[in-house]
Amino acid sequence: MAKEKRAQIQLKCEECGKINYWTEKNTDNTKEKLSLKKFCRHCRQHTLHSEAKMKKSKK
C-alpha cells in the first residue's frame, strides 16, 4: 500500500492559543511546521497561526 502523503493539521492562533482552522498539507513537500497569517475571530484581527498537534481519535 502507498503511504498517505496528505496529513490533516490544526492551525492555532499565536496570540490567544485557540484552534481556529483545520487544513491539510503534503508531508513529502513540507517537512517543517506550517505558519500562516489568518483572521482570528476571538482576537478580531489577523494574527499568525501555526501548526498544532492533532489529538488522536478513538475508533
VENGITA-V263731 format. One line per field, one symbol per residue. phi: phi as a letter, one per 30 degrees, with the letter a starting at -180 (. if undefined). burial: b if it has 16 or more other C-alpha atoms within 10 Angstrom, else e. A space follows every 50 residues. Layout:
BEGIN
phi: ???
burial: ???
END
This chain:
BEGIN
phi: .ddddcbdbcccdddciddcbbabbddddcddddbbcbdcdddhadbdcc dcddddcdb
burial: eeeeeeeebbbbbbeeeebebeeeeeeeeeeeeeeeebbbeeeeeebbbb bbeeeeeee
END
